[in-house]
Amino acid sequence: MRTEEMTSRPISLGVGIPMIVVGAILAVLLAPTQQVLKDTIEFIGSLIGILGVLIFIAGLFVRKVPEISS
């Protein structure tokens, strides 16, 4: 593998997984402690987690596009 092909995996692991973890912490641990903003915190935590999953999956399927020589 070339370095161009390998850059998507560190981004996927370095951005996607932490977003999933932070979203889970917000939605599961922090939301029950805040009664006034519980729905908003759950929504934001879920949104962050879902975006993390999308970034993780997208990073796994990225492939290098061949360059067009002119």
N, C-alpha and C positions, 0 to 999 in steps of 0.2 A: 504494500500500500504506500502511496505517496503521501506527503504531508498535507496536500490539499484535500485528500479524501479522509484523512484522519481528523481534520479540524471539527467536523460535525459531532463526533462522539464526545470530545471534552465539553463542547458547548451543551450538548444534550445532558450530560451527566452533571456539569457544573452549574447549569441554570435550571433545567427541568426538575431534577430531584429536589434541590433546595426549595423551589417554589411549591412542590407537592407537600413537603414537610411543613413549611410555614403556613400554607393554606389549611392543612389538617390541624395544626396547633391553634390557629385562629378559630376555626369552626368548631372544634371539639373541646378544647380546653379553656379558651378565653371567653367565648360567647356565653356559656352558662353563668359566668361570674358577673356579667353586666346585664342587669334586667332591663334597663331603659333602651339600650342599643343592641339587644340580643339578635334581632332579625337582621339588622344591618351588618353586624360582625359576621354572622353565619353566611350571609350572601357574599361578602367580600372574601372571606376565607374559602368558600366554595369556588368562587371565580378564580382566585389565585391558584387553587389546586387544579382546576380544570385547564387553565392556561399552561400550567407546569406539565401536565400530562400531554397536552398538544405539542409543546416544545420538545418534550422528551421523544415522542413518537416521530415527529418531523425530523429530529436530529438523527434518528436511526435510519431513516429512509432517504436521506440526502445522498445524491451521487454527483460525481463531477460531470459537467457537460463538456463534451469535446470542443476544443477551440476551433473556430473557423479561420483558416489561413486565407489571407487576401492576396 
